[in-house]
């Protein structure tokens, strides 16, 4: 476009700046200036048109404010759109922040949507046996709490959590109530930790494979994610990662690890802690499955209990042992960390709803929680055994291999024949069964041939039916898409 | 320190790198190198010591990983601490992120802590008359929901909210359920909006004075805050701010504004919207007080209802009309915005606890909510009148002036005699009454002589008693700290 053609009337009622805005706007309208065109610098245009530089600066700013121009520092000012008609709906897309753009991954939500779809048998999300939920006790305790403590339920509550629940959790976790922070679900804990400790560009070392919610949270915080193979559990490898990346924190799930089921031995725990202390790397111990041991004695002590340096943030939830709908999680850490996290929590949702906190506190205090856990373990063991038997019956090892978990909620499986979990998931969904495909547990591109089955959330009959459906879609997929021989080999 | 004195054994079992680490560590230990000392560049030290540059780089890295050195891009590498003994507690302070450092303001939490302190008569936090809460109905509906929908209560819930509540809110707000997002308290909405739309350095224009939670949230997101005097409500001024700052959004509370009580007229609403559309500035309409009108007919329609361009995010809560303990808020916006916010909400706490959602939905559907609102308005009017009368009786205008609010929960007051709200608050707290001092409603340094009294949360007798205590501390403060005549003048 030839800017020299623009004419200005110095004795017009309209300001020069207004005339320039109008002239540029109609040039964009007529597409004399098309999207992407770089405008002259303010100084150059001012010189060419014999206007003051301020006039041009103000005109560019107004056009920017109206979304027609966009300036990029060091690159100049560009035409970015034609003016929209006055009644066009607002273009929200251009308004989204860098953080929100990192948040566009709906993997977790989709997992949940599938699980809420009653047409499907879901082995996808990690949910305990809801049939064991002590509904009658729960209703009775709600009545009791509303009768005795309605002020605490209806009024403002402390951001750190209701005192009786902090006390009950502290007693169980071997710490003091001031070191416990109640969370509106354990996902909130991950988010708070990320907001408290991670600046964009920081590195986080985490289990590989590991919990999808942690991967998403730390990624959304702009962290660089570096996986550590938890099953191999090689501490030299971890030390190399510490040295090479100087990470801001280590995130790990050392007890019935999600998705692999791995349990760190006491010795591995001590070695890991020693390393973390040596390199001053905070450890986030995600520990939702501690109470879900199925066979033998309880697992070794938590990293938090073994820690003598306040370097561990212990993090857990009632979602895997009571019900995810309660939205109750908690963490234990040094008082300084609890205080910092509480300040951020206040900004997220002020405080956690009080009724369920007080009910669960009473549930723990009265011993009902321990009774419930014993019952839940028996039912989970039954379901695990049924899934194990169903898998053995319907899915020979050439199709799918797995280890029998000793706790947690999952079978972590590897597909044979080079089959891919994501393809299988499509076929399986059509056949009425869903699971979690392996990719979502990796921050990199791995996991194509793995998958996770939650054994705890379905009744034994539904488990049998679901595994049958899975086997049928797996076999039909195998027949239809049989891969060539060479690509089979690495999958054995 | 004289680095040339460092000696290295080339045929030692220890690596050169290990020897350098040890030498520097003991120099720091002995305080030959003190905290803040700048080390030579890696290249310079390598040349001086005749080591390879890689050796020096690796040594610096290890010492950094162990927290003894800190490097700043472009400035060099500095000694940051002496090595701590192996059993010293972990130094969390140095690990906190830039975001967390912006979150260190405990104003809102302190306001709440004061309100939870039963020794104090609190006019501080904005809470409705909890005595009006329909506890019997609420208990009955909890029973009903647990009987009829325990799966929805215990299982995973949709991030966007329970369908019956989205439907009930949409009907009331004049929109469609897909455009409603349920929030775990309205504070969550502000946080989600900030995370979705604000990058650090963006400008937000907001009411001045305005809601403390919004100020804190946008500040914590790294936004530059620019106040607009909502009471004057000058649209030319707002246009100047749009032009000058090109803000990312406008946050306003146009109906019974917190803290001033201002209600925008229909015409002001239309003008404001026209301006926002012209400059393409998204509008966050915070609207928690709409149903709290006390005298005349309901207030004019919401900006959201008047908006024809999808430019408004409407945002509200049940905390100001039912009870803050429920932790239930909601927003209405275009489907694209709801979707973006839901993805971030999923990262914050997956979904909102379901029981209270379903109970409130049934409460709205059955008509009980409207009955409750009518009752609440009558009680609030009674409390407002009582506070108005108490203020008139105990605090003559030379001490404190105020306007009688027509809705909302607050008296916005100005102190006479140059008295400062923050000083008064100290005296008042000692006398057993608290309020919100004016400064917290300003993003800049103003508000020293203003204060906000919530009239809704205390019974009429407690209001009378609280105002008496306030008057006593105000008068005693005035006698003790009477300022000189010239500083009195501007406060009249």
Contacts between the chains, C-beta under 8 A, distances in Angstrom:
chain1	res1	chain2	res2	distance
A	58	B	243	7.7
A	61	B	243	6.4
A	61	B	246	6.8
A	62	B	243	6.0
A	64	B	246	6.2
A	65	B	242	6.0
A	65	B	243	6.1
A	65	B	246	4.8
A	65	B	279	4.8
A	65	B	280	7.2
A	65	B	281	7.8
A	66	B	278	6.8
A	66	B	279	6.1
A	66	B	280	6.1
A	67	B	280	4.5
A	86	B	277	7.4
A	87	B	308	6.3
A	87	B	309	7.2
A	88	B	309	7.3
A	89	B	309	6.0
A	89	B	310	4.7
A	89	B	334	7.2
A	90	B	277	7.6
A	90	B	280	7.0
A	90	B	282	7.2
A	90	B	309	4.8
A	90	B	310	4.6
A	90	B	311	4.3
A	90	B	334	7.3
A	91	B	280	7.5
A	92	B	282	7.5
A	92	B	310	7.3
A	92	B	334	6.2
A	92	B	336	5.1
A	92	B	337	5.6
A	92	B	340	7.7
A	93	B	336	7.0
A	95	B	197	5.7
A	95	B	248	7.1
A	95	B	282	6.1
A	96	B	196	6.3
A	96	B	197	6.9
A	96	B	340	6.2
A	97	B	195	6.8
A	97	B	196	6.1
A	97	B	197	5.6
A	97	B	198	5.7
A	97	B	199	4.8
A	97	B	202	7.9
A	98	B	199	5.3
A	99	B	195	5.3
A	99	B	196	7.7
A	99	B	199	7.4
A	99	B	344	7.8
A	100	B	195	6.4
A	100	B	196	4.5
A	100	B	197	7.5
A	100	B	340	5.8
A	100	B	343	7.6
A	100	B	344	6.3
A	103	B	195	7.7
A	103	B	340	7.9
A	103	B	343	5.0
A	103	B	344	5.1
A	103	B	347	6.0
A	104	B	343	6.3
A	105	B	343	7.8
A	106	B	343	6.4
A	106	B	346	7.9
A	108	B	346	6.0
A	108	B	350	7.5
A	109	B	159	5.9
A	109	B	342	7.6
A	109	B	343	7.2
A	109	B	346	5.2
A	112	B	156	4.8
A	112	B	158	7.8
A	112	B	159	7.6
A	112	B	350	7.4
A	112	B	351	7.8
A	113	B	158	7.6
A	115	B	155	7.8
A	115	B	156	5.6
A	116	B	155	7.1
A	116	B	156	5.8
A	116	B	157	7.8
A	116	B	158	6.9
A	125	B	156	6.1
A	127	B	155	6.9
A	127	B	156	6.9
A	130	B	151	7.4
A	130	B	154	5.4
A	130	B	155	6.3
A	133	B	150	7.9
A	133	B	154	5.6
A	135	B	146	7.0
A	135	B	150	6.0
A	138	B	146	7.7
A	139	B	143	7.0
A	139	B	146	5.6
A	142	B	142	6.1
A	142	B	146	7.8
A	143	B	139	7.0
A	146	B	135	6.9
A	146	B	138	7.7
A	146	B	139	5.6
A	146	B	142	7.8
A	150	B	133	8.0
A	150	B	135	6.0
A	151	B	130	7.4
A	152	B	325	7.5
A	153	B	323	7.9
A	153	B	325	5.2
A	154	B	130	5.3
A	154	B	133	5.6
A	154	B	323	3.9
A	154	B	324	7.6
A	154	B	325	4.3
A	154	B	326	7.6
A	155	B	115	7.8
A	155	B	116	7.1
A	155	B	127	6.9
A	155	B	130	6.3
A	155	B	323	7.1
A	155	B	324	6.5
A	155	B	325	5.5
A	156	B	112	4.9
A	156	B	115	5.6
A	156	B	116	5.8
A	156	B	125	6.1
A	156	B	127	6.9
A	156	B	324	5.3
A	156	B	325	7.1
A	157	B	116	7.8
A	157	B	325	6.2
A	158	B	112	7.8
A	158	B	113	7.6
A	158	B	116	6.9
A	159	B	109	5.9
A	159	B	112	7.6
A	183	B	349	7.9
A	184	B	184	5.8
A	184	B	327	7.7
A	184	B	349	4.6
A	184	B	353	7.5
A	185	B	349	4.6
A	185	B	350	5.4
A	185	B	351	7.9
A	187	B	346	7.8
A	187	B	347	7.1
A	187	B	348	7.1
A	187	B	349	5.5
A	187	B	350	4.8
A	188	B	348	6.2
A	188	B	349	4.5
A	191	B	347	5.8
A	191	B	348	5.2
A	191	B	349	7.6
A	195	B	97	6.8
A	195	B	99	5.3
A	195	B	100	6.4
A	195	B	103	7.7
A	196	B	96	6.3
A	196	B	97	6.1
A	196	B	99	7.7
A	196	B	100	4.5
A	197	B	95	5.6
A	197	B	96	6.9
A	197	B	97	5.6
A	197	B	100	7.5
A	198	B	97	5.7
A	199	B	97	4.8
A	199	B	98	5.3
A	199	B	99	7.4
A	202	B	97	7.9
A	216	B	347	6.4
A	217	B	347	5.8
A	220	B	347	5.7
A	242	B	65	6.0
A	243	B	61	6.7
A	243	B	62	6.2
A	243	B	65	6.1
A	246	B	61	6.8
A	246	B	64	6.1
A	246	B	65	4.8
A	248	B	95	7.1
A	249	B	95	8.0
A	277	B	86	7.3
A	277	B	90	7.6
A	278	B	66	6.9
A	279	B	65	4.8
A	279	B	66	6.1
A	280	B	65	7.3
A	280	B	66	6.0
A	280	B	67	4.4
A	280	B	90	7.0
A	280	B	91	7.5
A	281	B	65	7.9
A	282	B	90	7.2
A	282	B	92	7.4
A	282	B	95	6.0
A	308	B	87	6.2
A	309	B	87	7.2
A	309	B	88	7.2
A	309	B	89	6.0
A	309	B	90	4.8
A	310	B	89	4.6
A	310	B	90	4.7
A	310	B	92	7.3
A	311	B	90	4.3
A	323	B	153	7.9
A	323	B	154	3.9
A	323	B	155	7.1
A	324	B	154	7.6
A	324	B	155	6.6
A	324	B	156	5.3
A	324	B	350	7.8
A	325	B	152	7.5
A	325	B	153	5.2
A	325	B	154	4.3
A	325	B	155	5.5
A	325	B	156	7.1
A	325	B	157	6.1
A	325	B	353	6.9
A	325	B	354	5.1
A	325	B	355	7.6
A	326	B	154	7.5
A	326	B	353	6.8
A	327	B	184	7.7
A	327	B	349	6.5
A	327	B	350	7.5
A	327	B	351	7.3
A	327	B	352	7.0
A	327	B	353	4.2
A	334	B	89	7.2
A	334	B	90	7.3
A	334	B	92	6.2
A	336	B	92	5.1
A	336	B	93	7.0
A	337	B	92	5.6
A	340	B	92	7.7
A	340	B	96	6.2
A	340	B	100	5.8
A	340	B	103	7.9
A	342	B	109	7.6
A	343	B	100	7.6
A	343	B	103	5.0
A	343	B	104	6.3
A	343	B	105	7.8
A	343	B	106	6.4
A	343	B	109	7.2
A	344	B	99	7.8
A	344	B	100	6.3
A	344	B	103	5.1
A	346	B	106	7.9
A	346	B	108	6.1
A	346	B	109	5.2
A	346	B	187	7.8
A	347	B	103	6.0
A	347	B	187	7.1
A	347	B	191	5.8
A	347	B	216	6.4
A	347	B	217	5.8
A	347	B	220	5.7
A	348	B	187	7.1
A	348	B	188	6.2
A	348	B	191	5.2
A	348	B	348	5.9
A	348	B	349	7.7
A	349	B	183	7.9
A	349	B	184	4.6
A	349	B	185	4.6
A	349	B	187	5.5
A	349	B	188	4.5
A	349	B	191	7.6
A	349	B	327	6.5
A	349	B	348	7.7
A	349	B	349	7.2
A	350	B	108	7.5
A	350	B	112	7.4
A	350	B	185	5.4
A	350	B	187	4.8
A	350	B	324	7.8
A	350	B	327	7.5
A	351	B	112	7.8
A	351	B	185	7.9
A	351	B	327	7.3
A	352	B	327	7.0
A	353	B	184	7.6
A	353	B	325	6.9
A	353	B	326	6.8
A	353	B	327	4.2
A	353	B	353	5.4
A	353	B	356	6.6
A	354	B	325	5.2
A	355	B	325	7.6
A	355	B	355	7.7
A	355	B	356	7.6
A	356	B	353	6.5
A	356	B	355	7.6
